[in-house]
C-alpha cells in the first residue's frame, strides 16, 4: 500500500480488502493516520478482525482513528477512509453496497480504481 493514492485523493477513499490480510489492513491504518483521515469499517468479517486483532497484538490502531460507518456523513470527504470487505463483487458485500451508496453523490468526481486481480472462484 502506497501513500501516493492517499496524497492524490481529494475526496472520500473507499478501500476493499480481504479481512484476513491483517498486514495490508495495518498499512492502511498507518497511512490513514499519517494523512489524518478517520477510518470507518464495513463488513462483518472486517469488524470481527478489528475486535480481535488488536487484543492479540496483530493490529495497532491509534486512539480516535476509528469511527462508526454511520457517522461518516459528519465528516468532510477528505477526512474519511471507508475500509470494507467484498473484493469479489458479491452483490450483498460491503464494497458493493458502499459503491452503490456513493455512486450518485460522486458521479461527477474523479475516481481511481487500484486492484490486484485474485481469481479465487475459478471453479477449476
Secondary structure, DSSP 8 states (H G I E B T S, - for coil): --THHHHH--S-EEEE--TT-HHHHHHHHHHHHHTT-EEEEESHHHHHHHHHGGGGTS----TT-EE-GGGGGGS-GGGEEEEE--TT--TTSHHHHHHHHHHTTTTTS---------------
